[in-house]
Amino acid sequence: MDDVSPAPKASVSFTARGIARGGQRLLPLSVFVFPFGVAYGVAAIETGLTADQALIMSLIVFAGAAQFAVLDLWQSPLPFVSMALVMFAVNARHFILGAAISPYVNPLPARHWFWSLVLLTDLNFADTYKSVNEGRRDLGQLFGGGLALWAVWALATAVGVFAGALLGELERYGVDVVMAGAFAALSVGMIPNLRAAVPVAVACVVAVITLPVLPTGWNIIAAALAGGAAGLVFPAQPKQVP
């Protein structure tokens, strides 16, 4: 991949080395995504999707929580409007992720930022955002991390579709706890001081409190809005970009 022109505030690039770095950094974490992909594959078949439909959904949609949510609405005829609203609610956090990473992604050529954002997830966002703020601004890392997660998610779906019944109850392996721990570790590493932790704490509390009372995914939106409001009241001291 060719390097791109410098951005006004920071020089960014998109290189093969960055892609490899992103893949190497997130491939170990993608191991914990695998059981969820298997669970989706099993659930999709049990819901009535064909093997082709389940696999194509993972390849094209690539949104684990949203895919699980849509399965609850899978019926004949398909409620497309309801499905679209659920997908919007569950994935609305990508507005925030995209806005946060936009100063580094926007200077890239369209062919680079498009594929990077198509594969944007919480994990590769957190990993890349931390790196760019530390001065490593090769946005190939965002694409490489997303590519690794996408490949593992698709492979896991295939395993769930064709062999999931042989694995038994996946919860007994405790991977849900490990995945939550991985997200927590990434999040804590991005908080520079206690003042910056206030919006994070507010968002976490709101997300947990509203989970049982709001429709699927809307607790994420409520948490984002509450955290944003807290950030206005308790603004963190921004890091100086070298």
Disulfide bonds with the S-S distance in Angstrom:
none
